[in-house]
Amino acid sequence: MRLRAAHVRVRVPATSANLGPGFDALGLALGLHDELEVRALGTSDVRVEVEGEGAGTVPDDETHLVVRALRVALDHVGAPQTGLHLTCRNRVPHGRGLGSSAAAVVAGILAARGLVAEPDALDDDTALALATELEGHPDNAAPAILGGLTVAWSDEPGAAGPGAVRAVRLAVHEDVAPVAVVPPGHLSTRAARGVLPAQVPHADAAWQAGRSALLVEALGRNPELLFAATGDRLHQGYRREVMPASLALVDALRSRGVAAVVSGAGPTVLALARRGRDGTTDADAAIADAFGGVMAGWRVLPLDVDTAGASVTAVLD
């Protein structure tokens, strides 16, 4: 397959996975975006420029995650590899549980979609499959690609090999107002997953299934149920030892009636707040009260739900 474009622009949203009970399945796209430009070069050079989050710390060569994902996508459709000039304007915090690695992977795959002559070869289903191979799980990649609230799952494996990864997009009630409370420190997904047990009690799994189903109803049609729907017994409690400040904030907000959860693998805390007619949310006062005016490096980011997902456009030079 040949390349049809030499310059594309990609926009990818931040995401929050799990949302409390929907472990490795539910994800939400948020109104905070990384924006990237990719130019195909006539040489084999790779140049990476990063502004904002990750500047000076992420690789500036072939090992950059966007470049790696783009290479995988080009190989998948049989397109030629090319030199690249990548410019990243990053707004999604790194290592905070807001899907920064999924955003990079999806950005690379969509950049390849924009560069190749047959973009349908990298449709959303294919993009999700490739992103899941690179990420290891689809809960952030699905909302990054599709936007809104997503439910992701894998078909049962069969004789032909591993089951296909799938996802559906669901609408989110207009009163749902996510508020991300971002700590100053990072935490790797590997560290957060490393404290999870290999097995959990059957009673906890059954309880969790009910809350996960209820959360879909709460986010889509009945935000009054958000507090009850965001209960969790499978992962957050086990992670307390690696993110004690985040879990203490979750506890403080929930004691004030706010539907607060750990965002993804943390350590960001996400309040699934409800927006009132005056534009404020039921989390605003509770967050201010929990901190008592001393933020100590934490940032409060009121965010919309991103309903569009990632996009790629060709740039005419």
N, C-alpha and C positions, 0 to 999 in steps of 0.2 A: 504494500500500500504506500502511495506517495504522500508527501506533505503538501497541504494546500495553502497554508498561512505561515507567515514568518514572525508574527507579533500578535500575542493574545493577552487579554486582561482577565483575571480570575478574581472572584469575590466569594469568600467562604465564611459562614457564620460560626461563632462559638457554639458549643453544645454542652448540655448537662445530661449525664447518663444516670440511670438507676432511679432517680427521683424518689428515693426512699425504698419502697418495696419492689420496684421493677428491676431487680438485679440482672445486669447483662442483657436486658430486653427492651426497656423503655428509654427513650431519649427525647430531648427537647432542644430545638434550635433557638438560639438567643440573638437578640439584636446587637451584636458586637462582632465586628468583621475583620478578617485579614484580607488585604488587597494585594495582588501580585501581578507583575507583568513578566512575560516570558518572551524572549526574542530568540529565534533560531539563527545560529551563526553559520557562516560559510567555512569556519575553521572548527577544530576540535576543542577549542577553549571552553572552559566553564567559569563564568564570573557570577558571583552571588553578592548582592548588596542587601543589607537588612537594616530597616529603620524600626524603631519602637521595641516591642518585646523581643527579647533574644538577641538584640544587637550586641555584637562583640563576644557572644558566648556560643552561638550555633555555628556549625561549619560553614565555610564559604567556598566549598569545592564539591566534587562529585558525591561526597557523603551527606550533603544536605538532604533532608528528608523529602523536600519537594522534588529535587532532582532525581532521587532514587525512585520515587513513585512515578514520575514522568517516564523514566527509562523503562520501568516494568510495564507501563501501559503501552508504550510504543512497541516494545517487544511482543506484547500480547496480540497486537493487530498486525504484526509484520511490517511495521513502518521503520524507515531508516533512523538510526540515531543521528544526532546532530550536536554541534556545539551550542551552548546556551548562555544567555545573559539573563539572569533572574534578579528581579527587584522585588523585595518584600516590604510591605508596610504593615507591620504586625500590631494588632491591638488586643488579640486574645492572650491573656497571661499564660506563661509557660509553667508547667509543673504544678498547676493549681486545681486540676479537676474540671477544666472548662473546655476540654477537647482540642487542645492546641496541636497535638500530634495528629489527630484525625483530620483537623483542618489542613495541615500540611500535606498529608497523604491525598486527601480529596482534591486539593488544589493542584497537585502534580498530575493526577489522573485527568482532571478536567482540562488542564492546560494541553495535555496530549490530545484530548477530544477536539479542542479548538484548532490544533495544528494539522490534524490528519484530514485526508480527502474524504473519508467516509466516517463522519462523527458518530453515526448510529452504531458503529462497531464498538463504541465505548458508551453505550446507553446506560441508564441508571442501574439496571440490574447487574451489568458487567462491572460498572464502577464500584458498586457495593461489594461484589465478590472480590475484586482486586484489593480494595481497601481493607476488607476483612482479613485477607491473606497477610497483608502487611501489618495490620494493627493487632490481629489475634482475636478480635471480637467486633461485632457490628454496631454496638449500642450508641457510639458517638458518630460513626461514619454514616449511619442511616439518616439521622436528622440533618447532618451537615449537607448531605446530597439532596434530600427531599424537602427539608423545611418542616416546620410545625412539630407536632408530637408524632413519634414513630414507635411502632412495635416491631422488633426484629426477631427472627428465629431462624433455625436451620432445619431443613428437612432431615428425616431419618436417613442415615447412610445406608447404602445398598451395595449390590454386587459391583455397580459401576464406580464406586468410590464414595468419598465424603458427600454428605447431603448439601444441596444448594442453600445458600444464605438468602433469605427473603426479608422484606420489610414492607409495611403499609404505613401510610401517612394518615393521621387523624386531625380533625380540626380542634382548635383550642378555644374555649369560651373567652369572649372579649373582656371579661372581668378579671381574668387571670393575669397577674402582674408579677413576673419574676424579679427578685432582687438578689443579686449576688453580693456576698460579703467576703471579700478576698483578703486573705492574710498576707503578711509580708514574706513568709517563708515558703519554700517549695517542698513537695513530697513526690517521690517517684511512684508510678503505678505499681512497679514491682514490689516496692516496700509495702504499699498499702494492701496488695494482694497476698503478700507473704505471711501476713498474720491471720488469714482466714483459715478456718478448719476444713479438713477434707470432707467431713460429714457433719450434718446438723440434725437435731431431733425432728422426728416426723411431725410432731405437733407444731413446731416452729414453721416448718415448710408449709403445712396446711394453713396456718394463720396468715403466712405471707402471701399465699396464693389469693386469699380473699381480699387482702389489702391492695394487691396489685390490680385485681379486676376492678375494685372500687375506685382506684385512682384514675383509671381510664374514664369512668363515668364522671368523676369529680372535675377533671381537667376539661372534659368535652361539654358537659351539660349542667353540672351541678357543683359549682365551686364551694358551696356551703359545706360540702363533704371533704374538703381538702385536708383538714387537720386529721380526721380519722383515717383518711386514705393514705397518708404519708407515714404511717407507722412502719417500723422495720425490726426484724429479729434475725436477719441473716448475715449482715455485714457491718453495720455501723458500730455496734457494741464491741465487736471483736477488734475494730480499728482504733479504739480509744487510746491504746498504748502508744500508737505512732502519731496521733493527732489529738492530744488531749485538749488543747485550746479550742479546736473546732467543735469537738463533741460537747465541751462545756458551753459553747455558744448555742449549739443546737438545743441542749437542755434548757438554757435560759430562755430562748425564744419560744420553745414549745410550752414552757411553764406559763408563758404569757399569752398562750392561745394561737401562736403563729405556726403555720405548717412549714417548719424548717427541716431541712435534710442536708446531708453531706452531698456535695455535687460530685458525681462520678467517684473517683478514687480519692477525692479531697486534695488539699485541705479546705478549699472554698466551701462556704455554707450557702445554700440556696434557700431563700424563703419563697414559697409559692403563695404569694400574697393575693389579696383581692382588692381591686381598684374601686374606690368610691366615686360618687358623682363629682366630687370636688377635685379629683385627680390624685388624692393621697391614697395610701394603701393601709391595710390593717397591720402591716409590719413596721411602718415608719417609726412610730413612737416606741414600739417594743425594742427595735434595734438601738435607738438612741438611749433608752433606759438601760439596756443590757450593758452598754459600754460606759455609761455614766459620763460621757463627754471626753473620755480618754481612749482614742482609737488605736494608739500604739502601732501605727503602720498599717492597720487594716483599712481597706477601701470599700465603700458601699456603692454598688453600681445598679441603679434601677434600670431594668432592661425590658424591651418589648419582646414578644415572641416573633422570631423570624419565620415568616410563612412561605418564603420563596425558595430557600435552600441555596446551594452554590450555583454560580452562573459563570459562563465564559463567553467573551465576545472577541471577535477579531478586531485588531487595530490597523487602520489603513495609514501607513506612513507616507 
